[in-house]
Amino acid sequence: MSSTSKGIAHVIAVSTVAVLTLGITACTAVAAEELSSSSGPAVALGADPSQDAVELYTDRDTAVAAAVEALPDFIEKALEQTGVPGAAVAVVSNGEVVFEEGYGVRDVTTGEPVDAGTVFQIASLSKPLSSSVVAKAITEDADLSWEDPVIEYLPDFALNDPYVTEHAKISDFFSHRTGIPTGGGDELEDIGFDADYIMAHMDQIPLASFRDTYQYSNFGLTVGAEAVAASRGQTWPETAQELLFEPLGMTSTTTLHDEYLAADDRAAMHAKTGEGVYEQLFDRDADAEAPAGGVASTAGDIAKWMNMVLANGEVDGAEFIDPLVLAKTYSAHSITGGDATNLMSHTSHYGFGTNVGATVTGRVNINHSGAFGWGAATNATMIPSLNLGIVVLTNGAPSGVPEAIVAQFIDVVQFGEATRPWLDLFPVLFAHYSEPAGDLVGEEPPADAAGAGAAADYVGTYTSPYFGSFVVTAQNGILAGALGPDGGYTFGLNPWDGDTMSFVPTGENALPGSLSSAVFVREGDQITGVTLTYFNKFPAEGQEPNGLGVFTRAG
């Protein structure tokens, strides 16, 4: 997923390996004792104190049935209130799919309805699926481990720090603790580079502190997954298909964008262009970051995966993934949030490719959202102690609809009613995901702007160790720039103020309305370089100009 989908809707509190190793459904398998008093709620006792939770408002099966019954009306309300075109939702309970339905339309231009078989791009919901692929690979190969350094399998790969390059493990990349900054590599994908180019240039990205900072990184996780595929002598699509999709019968799931496009029953992406207005404008090819955000699937296929996880890695009663490997996957490895100044604030955590926390009743909650600003939003959430999971796939830009549906459902299961107006809260929290990007958004050229130089002053080739070549051309005095493979990412360069031009960046992270500056450097009568501000990420302090978006004139 792109940087528009940075681990949204993180859950709260800690889960432990013991929850899974003692039996992922222990609280439902063990006869739950109740401690009750007139002064407080009943407590459902688990196999040990770490599994205790506040009792449901009624028995488990009745609570789930009531929540499922209430789902259709709430889903329809969510789509109507927000304008999101379509959704597919599935619920698994005690190993069975108890709800699987489609709502709305898969493409506003055709009006074709979403059904249970509609294929959606699931964005960062790809990450927990990929962690299961790796867990299965480790189960099959006794010589493979989460703790293997990636350079054992990708010997030519390097990061900006030789120590991190040598010591970073598969587990570090899947828990976002390598120090690769959030969004690192995403801009290369936006301008059309493939995974090979991006991974070969990640050594240019300055790193945050190793293993003591959480930096959500699509291409970091992708590196970890590619290392596992390389250990098997396969591509990542081959590994995912062989180890997870095919064995679980996920026949509509793929990591290849062309296969998604070939599906007859697929949901198109819809960008948010106004309040409650969604339009089909873009196609998002996420093959470069397939393990992190490139999966396309159906609600029913995700349900099959959730049932495997909730069965502690078993399929049809037989071990599919080693439960100890699975337990490590869903344990807390990185701290992702919390207010250090407020002792009342819950802390949130990340496992390997997934959020791990707890509901307000103390039940372990495993979840992940996915989002593409160009038009996809998803969430899957599992409550292992209840042997319960729900997945929501939508074909509209991030709006909080999947998270609101999930939160409402989990609330109704636990309390018989919602604790908050989720459908009012989440869209507000997600509004910024549809905002344009760039330092000139909302600005006008200065009234006293200096004139630009002659077009010929700027024409030429500029180079960056990270982005490669930036070629500026002129036609009839009008400047244009080209980046990316074969110069395929193009934009106009328009006068703004002297040697500063404006340009419109495009891509997953630069939505309609984006505007940024191209600041050319003039030394005497010569233009010697340019900084593309939108692309100038991670500059060092005390140096100007600097950063990945600084280009030096080569000719």
C-alpha positions in Angstrom: 0.0 0.0 0.0 1.0 3.5 -0.5 1.7 6.0 2.2 -1.9 6.9 2.1 -2.5 3.7 4.0 -0.1 4.0 7.0 -1.5 1.4 9.3 -4.8 3.2 9.8 -7.2 2.2 12.6 -4.6 0.7 14.8 -6.0 -1.3 17.7 -5.0 -0.9 21.4 -3.1 -2.8 24.1 -0.8 -5.8 24.1 -1.3 -9.4 23.1 1.1 -12.2 24.2 2.4 -15.3 22.6 0.7 -17.2 25.3 -2.7 -16.3 24.0 -2.1 -18.2 20.8 0.3 -21.0 22.1 -2.2 -22.0 24.8 -4.9 -22.2 22.1 -6.2 -19.4 20.0 -9.7 -20.2 20.9 -9.0 -21.1 24.5 -11.6 -18.8 26.0 -14.4 -20.4 24.0 -13.0 -23.9 24.4 -12.7 -23.7 28.2 -15.9 -23.6 30.1 -15.9 -19.9 31.1 -16.4 -19.2 34.7 -18.0 -16.0 35.8 -17.0 -13.8 38.6 -19.8 -11.4 39.3 -20.7 -9.0 42.0 -23.3 -6.4 42.4 -20.7 -3.7 42.0 -19.2 -4.7 38.6 -19.5 -6.6 35.4 -19.0 -10.4 35.1 -15.6 -11.6 34.0 -15.1 -14.5 31.6 -12.1 -16.5 32.9 -9.6 -17.8 30.3 -7.1 -20.6 30.6 -4.8 -18.1 32.4 -5.2 -14.5 33.7 -3.8 -13.1 30.5 -6.9 -14.3 28.7 -9.6 -13.0 31.1 -12.1 -10.6 29.6 -15.3 -8.8 30.5 -18.2 -11.1 29.8 -20.4 -10.5 26.8 -23.8 -9.0 27.5 -25.4 -12.3 26.6 -24.2 -15.7 25.5 -21.7 -15.8 22.7 -23.8 -17.3 20.0 -26.8 -15.0 20.6 -24.5 -12.0 20.6 -22.9 -12.9 17.3 -26.3 -13.8 15.7 -27.7 -10.4 16.8 -24.7 -8.5 15.4 -24.9 -10.4 12.1 -28.6 -9.6 11.8 -27.9 -5.9 12.3 -25.2 -5.8 9.6 -27.1 -5.2 6.4 -28.9 -2.1 7.6 -25.7 -0.6 8.9 -23.8 -1.4 5.7 -26.5 0.2 3.6 -26.5 3.2 5.9 -22.7 3.6 5.7 -22.8 3.6 1.9 -25.7 6.0 1.7 -24.3 8.4 4.3 -20.8 8.6 2.8 -21.3 8.0 -0.9 -18.9 5.1 -1.1 -20.0 3.1 -4.2 -19.8 -0.5 -3.0 -18.8 -3.0 -0.3 -18.4 -6.7 0.2 -18.6 -8.1 3.8 -18.0 -11.5 5.2 -18.2 -12.8 8.8 -16.7 -16.0 10.1 -17.8 -17.6 13.4 -16.6 -20.9 14.9 -15.1 -21.9 11.6 -18.1 -21.2 9.4 -18.9 -18.3 7.1 -22.1 -17.0 8.6 -22.4 -13.8 6.4 -21.2 -13.0 2.9 -22.9 -10.3 0.9 -22.2 -7.5 -1.5 -23.8 -4.0 -1.5 -23.8 -1.1 -3.9 -22.1 -1.0 -7.2 -18.7 -2.1 -8.4 -18.4 0.8 -10.9 -20.4 4.0 -10.8 -20.0 4.3 -14.6 -21.7 1.0 -15.3 -23.9 0.6 -12.2 -23.1 -3.2 -12.1 -23.8 -4.5 -8.6 -21.3 -5.8 -6.1 -21.9 -9.4 -5.2 -20.3 -12.0 -3.0 -17.8 -12.9 -5.8 -16.6 -9.3 -6.6 -12.8 -8.9 -6.6 -11.5 -5.8 -4.8 -8.0 -4.4 -4.5 -7.3 -4.8 -0.8 -4.2 -2.5 -0.4 -2.4 -2.9 2.9 -4.7 -5.7 4.0 -2.2 -7.6 1.8 0.3 -7.4 4.7 -1.2 -9.9 7.1 -1.8 -12.3 4.2 1.9 -12.0 3.3 2.9 -12.7 6.9 0.8 -15.9 6.7 2.7 -16.8 3.5 6.0 -16.4 5.3 4.7 -18.4 8.4 3.8 -21.2 6.0 7.2 -21.0 4.3 8.9 -21.3 7.8 6.6 -24.2 8.7 7.8 -26.1 5.5 11.5 -25.2 5.8 13.3 -25.9 9.0 16.3 -23.8 7.9 14.1 -20.7 7.4 13.3 -18.4 10.3 11.8 -14.9 11.0 15.2 -14.2 12.5 17.2 -14.7 9.3 19.0 -11.7 8.0 17.6 -10.7 4.6 21.0 -10.5 3.0 21.3 -14.2 3.5 18.8 -14.5 0.6 19.3 -11.1 -1.1 23.1 -10.7 -0.9 23.1 -7.6 -3.2 20.5 -5.7 -1.1 21.7 -2.7 0.9 20.3 0.0 3.2 21.8 3.4 4.0 23.6 2.0 7.1 26.0 -1.0 6.7 25.2 -2.3 10.2 21.5 -2.4 9.4 22.1 -4.0 6.1 24.1 -6.8 7.7 21.8 -7.3 10.7 18.2 -6.5 9.6 16.1 -9.7 9.8 13.0 -10.7 8.0 11.2 -10.0 11.3 12.5 -6.4 11.4 11.1 -5.7 7.9 7.7 -7.2 8.7 7.4 -5.3 12.0 8.5 -1.9 10.4 11.5 -1.4 12.8 14.4 -1.3 10.3 14.4 2.5 10.3 13.2 2.9 6.7 11.1 6.0 7.0 7.4 5.9 6.4 6.8 6.2 2.7 10.4 5.4 1.7 10.3 4.0 -1.8 6.7 5.0 -2.4 7.6 8.0 -4.6 9.7 5.8 -6.9 6.7 3.5 -7.3 4.5 6.6 -8.1 6.7 7.5 -11.0 6.7 4.1 -12.5 9.7 2.2 -11.2 9.4 -1.5 -10.5 10.4 -3.5 -7.4 13.9 -4.3 -8.7 14.8 -0.6 -9.2 13.2 0.5 -5.9 15.0 -2.2 -3.9 18.3 -1.4 -5.6 18.0 2.3 -4.6 16.8 2.0 -1.0 20.4 2.5 0.1 19.9 6.2 -0.7 17.2 6.6 1.9 18.4 7.9 5.3 17.3 5.6 8.1 15.7 6.3 11.5 17.1 4.5 14.5 17.3 0.8 14.1 14.8 -1.4 16.1 13.6 1.4 18.4 11.4 3.3 16.1 8.3 2.3 14.2 8.3 3.5 10.6 5.5 2.0 8.5 7.2 1.0 5.3 5.6 -0.7 2.3 8.9 -1.4 0.6 10.5 -2.5 3.9 7.9 -5.3 4.2 8.3 -6.0 0.5 12.0 -6.6 1.0 11.3 -9.1 3.8 8.8 -11.0 1.6 11.1 -11.0 -1.4 13.9 -12.5 0.8 11.6 -15.4 1.6 10.6 -15.9 -2.0 14.3 -15.9 -2.9 15.0 -18.5 -0.3 12.7 -20.8 -2.3 14.0 -19.8 -5.7 10.7 -18.3 -6.6 9.0 -15.0 -7.3 6.7 -13.6 -4.7 3.5 -14.2 -6.7 4.6 -17.9 -7.1 5.3 -18.2 -3.4 2.0 -16.7 -2.3 0.0 -18.8 -4.7 1.7 -22.0 -3.8 1.8 -21.6 -0.1 -1.4 -19.8 0.8 -3.9 -19.0 -2.0 -4.0 -22.5 -3.6 -4.1 -24.6 -0.4 -6.8 -22.5 1.2 -8.9 -22.5 -2.0 -8.6 -18.7 -2.4 -9.3 -19.0 -6.1 -10.1 -15.4 -6.7 -7.0 -14.0 -5.0 -3.9 -12.8 -6.8 -0.9 -10.6 -6.3 -0.7 -9.7 -10.0 -2.5 -6.6 -11.3 -3.1 -8.0 -14.7 -5.0 -10.9 -13.2 -7.1 -8.5 -11.2 -7.9 -6.5 -14.4 -8.8 -9.8 -16.2 -11.5 -10.6 -13.6 -15.0 -10.0 -15.0 -16.5 -9.4 -11.6 -14.1 -6.8 -10.2 -14.7 -3.5 -8.3 -13.2 -0.4 -10.0 -11.5 2.2 -7.8 -13.2 5.4 -7.0 -11.4 8.6 -5.9 -13.2 11.1 -3.6 -13.7 14.3 -5.6 -16.2 16.0 -3.3 -18.2 15.6 -0.2 -20.0 12.2 -0.7 -18.9 12.2 -4.4 -16.7 9.4 -5.8 -15.6 9.1 -9.4 -13.9 6.3 -11.3 -10.7 8.1 -12.4 -7.6 5.9 -11.8 -6.2 2.4 -12.1 -3.7 1.4 -9.4 -1.0 -1.1 -10.3 0.7 -2.1 -7.0 2.8 -5.0 -8.4 6.0 -3.3 -7.2 4.8 -3.6 -3.6 2.8 -6.8 -4.1 3.5 -8.3 -0.6 2.6 -5.0 1.1 -0.3 -3.7 -1.0 -0.8 -5.6 -4.3 -3.3 -8.3 -3.4 -6.7 -8.4 -5.0 -9.3 -10.7 -3.4 -12.9 -11.3 -2.4 -14.6 -11.1 1.0 -15.1 -14.9 0.8 -11.5 -15.6 0.1 -10.4 -13.4 3.0 -12.9 -15.3 5.2 -11.1 -18.6 4.3 -7.8 -17.1 5.5 -9.4 -15.8 8.7 -10.8 -19.2 9.5 -7.3 -20.7 9.2 -5.8 -18.1 11.5 -8.6 -18.5 14.1 -8.1 -22.3 14.0 -4.6 -21.7 15.2 -3.1 -22.6 11.8 -5.3 -25.6 11.2 -7.2 -26.4 8.0 -9.8 -29.2 8.1 -8.5 -30.3 11.4 -4.9 -30.7 10.3 -1.9 -28.5 11.0 -1.3 -26.1 8.1 1.0 -23.6 9.8 3.0 -24.3 12.9 1.0 -22.7 15.8 4.2 -21.5 17.4 5.2 -19.7 14.2 1.7 -18.3 13.9 1.8 -17.2 17.5 5.0 -15.2 16.9 3.4 -13.6 13.8 0.5 -12.2 15.9 2.5 -11.2 19.0 3.4 -7.5 19.6 6.9 -6.6 18.3 6.7 -2.8 17.7 5.0 0.0 19.6 2.9 1.9 17.1 1.1 4.5 19.2 0.0 5.9 22.5 0.3 9.1 24.4 3.4 9.1 26.6 2.2 12.1 28.4 -1.1 10.5 29.4 -1.1 7.4 31.5 -4.8 6.8 30.6 -3.9 6.3 26.9 -3.7 2.8 25.6 -0.6 1.7 23.7 -1.0 0.1 20.3 1.3 -2.5 18.7 2.3 -4.2 15.5 3.2 -7.9 15.0 4.5 -9.2 11.7 2.4 -7.6 9.1 -0.6 -6.9 11.4 -1.9 -4.8 14.2 -2.2 -6.6 17.5 -4.1 -5.2 20.5 -7.3 -5.6 22.5 -10.9 -4.5 22.5 -12.2 -2.4 25.4 -13.4 -5.7 27.0 -9.9 -7.1 27.1 -10.2 -9.5 24.2 -7.2 -9.8 21.8 -7.9 -8.0 18.6 -5.9 -8.8 15.4 -6.6 -6.4 12.5 -5.3 -4.5 9.6 -6.7 -1.8 7.3 -5.8 -1.1 3.7 -6.3 2.1 1.7 -5.4 3.6 -1.7 -6.1 7.3 -2.2 -7.1 6.5 -5.7 -10.0 4.4 -4.5 -9.9 1.4 -2.2 -10.4 1.0 1.6 -10.5 -2.3 3.5 -10.3 -3.8 7.0 -10.2 -7.3 8.5 -10.5 -7.9 12.2 -10.4 -11.1 14.2 -11.2 -11.7 17.9 -9.5 -15.1 18.6 -11.1 -15.7 22.0 -14.6 -15.5 20.3 -13.4 -17.4 17.2 -14.9 -14.5 15.2 -13.7 -12.4 12.3 -15.1 -9.8 9.9 -13.8 -8.4 6.7 -15.0 -5.3 4.8 -13.8 -4.5 1.3 -14.9 -1.2 -0.4 -14.1 0.5 -3.7 -14.0 4.1 -2.6 -11.1 6.2 -1.3 -10.3 6.0 2.4 -13.4 7.2 4.3 -13.5 5.2 7.4 -16.4 3.1 6.2 -14.7 -0.3 6.7 -13.5 0.6 10.2 -16.9 2.0 11.1 -18.7 -1.2 10.0 -16.2 -3.3 11.9 -16.3 -1.2 15.1 -20.1 -1.2 15.0 -20.2 -5.0 14.6 -17.7 -5.7 17.4 -19.6 -3.3 19.7 -22.9 -5.1 19.0 -21.3 -8.4 19.7 -19.8 -7.3 23.0 -22.5 -4.9 24.3 -25.6 -5.3 22.2 -25.2 -1.8 20.9 -22.7 0.7 19.7 -20.5 2.6 22.2 -19.8 5.5 19.9 -21.3 6.9 16.6 -18.6 5.3 14.5 -20.1 6.3 11.2 -19.8 10.0 12.3 -16.3 9.7 13.8 -14.3 7.6 11.3 -15.0 9.7 8.2 -13.6 12.8 10.0 -10.5 10.9 11.0 -10.0 9.7 7.4 -10.7 13.0 5.6 -7.0 14.0 5.2 -6.4 10.8 3.1 -8.2 12.6 0.1 -6.4 15.9 0.4 -4.0 17.1 -2.3 -0.2 17.3 -1.6 2.6 19.7 -2.3 4.0 22.9 -0.8 2.0 25.2 -3.2 -1.5 23.8 -2.6 -3.9 26.6 -2.1 -1.2 29.2 -3.0 -1.1 31.8 -5.8 2.1 33.1 -7.4 3.4 36.2 -5.6 2.0 39.5 -6.8 5.5 40.8 -7.3 6.9 37.6 -8.7 10.2 37.9 -10.6 10.2 36.8 -14.2 11.7 33.4 -15.2 14.7 33.1 -17.3 14.7 32.1 -20.9 13.3 28.6 -21.5 16.7 27.5 -22.8 18.3 28.2 -19.4 16.4 25.3 -17.9 16.4 22.8 -20.7 18.7 19.8 -20.0 19.2 16.6 -18.1 19.5 16.6 -14.3 20.4 13.5 -12.3 19.8 12.1 -8.8 21.3 9.0 -7.3 17.8 8.1 -6.2 15.4 9.1 -9.0 17.8 8.8 -11.9 17.4 11.3 -14.7 15.1 14.3 -14.8 14.8 15.7 -18.3 13.6 19.2 -19.0 12.4 20.1 -22.5 10.8 23.1 -24.1 8.3 23.5 -26.9 7.3 26.9 -28.1 8.8 28.3 -24.9 6.8 26.1 -22.6 8.8 23.8 -20.2 8.0 20.2 -19.3 9.8 17.7 -17.1 10.1 13.9 -17.3 11.0 11.4 -14.7 10.9 7.6 -14.3 11.6 4.7 -16.6 11.8 6.0 -20.2 10.7 9.4 -19.0 7.1 8.2 -18.7 6.2 10.4 -15.7 5.7 13.9 -17.2 4.4 17.3 -16.0 4.4 20.9 -17.1 6.7 23.4 -15.5 5.0 26.8 -15.1 6.5 30.1 -14.0 5.9 31.0 -10.4 8.6 33.3 -9.1 12.0 33.8 -10.8 13.8 30.4 -11.1 11.0 28.7 -9.1 8.5 26.9 -11.2 5.3 25.1 -10.2 4.3 21.6 -11.3 1.4 19.2 -10.6 2.6 15.9 -9.1 0.4 12.9 -9.8 0.1 9.4 -8.4 -1.3 7.5 -5.4 0.2 10.1 -3.0 -0.6 13.2 -5.0 -4.4 13.4 -5.4 -6.2 15.9 -7.6 -5.4 19.5 -6.6 -1.8 18.8 -5.8 0.7 21.5 -6.6 4.4 21.8 -5.8 7.5 23.8 -6.6 10.6 23.1 -8.7 13.3 25.3 -7.4 16.1 25.8 -10.0 19.6 26.8 -8.7 21.3 29.5 -10.7 25.0 30.2 -10.4 25.9 33.2 -12.4 24.2 32.8 -15.8 24.0 29.0 -15.5 21.3 26.7 -14.0 23.2 24.1 -12.2 20.5 22.1 -10.4 16.9 21.8 -9.3 15.0 20.6 -6.2 11.6 19.0 -6.9 10.1 19.9 -3.5 7.3 17.3 -3.6 9.9 14.6 -4.1 12.4 16.0 -1.7 11.9 13.7 1.2 14.1 13.1 4.2 16.4 16.1 3.9 19.3 16.4 6.5 19.3 19.3 8.9 21.7 22.2 8.4 22.2 21.7 4.7 20.5 23.5 1.8 19.5 22.3 -0.7 19.6 18.6 0.2 17.4 15.5 0.2 16.4 12.8 -2.3 14.6 15.4 -4.6 17.8 17.4 -5.3 19.0 17.0 -8.9 22.4 18.1 -10.3 22.6 19.3 -13.9 24.4 16.8 -16.1 24.0 18.3 -19.5 
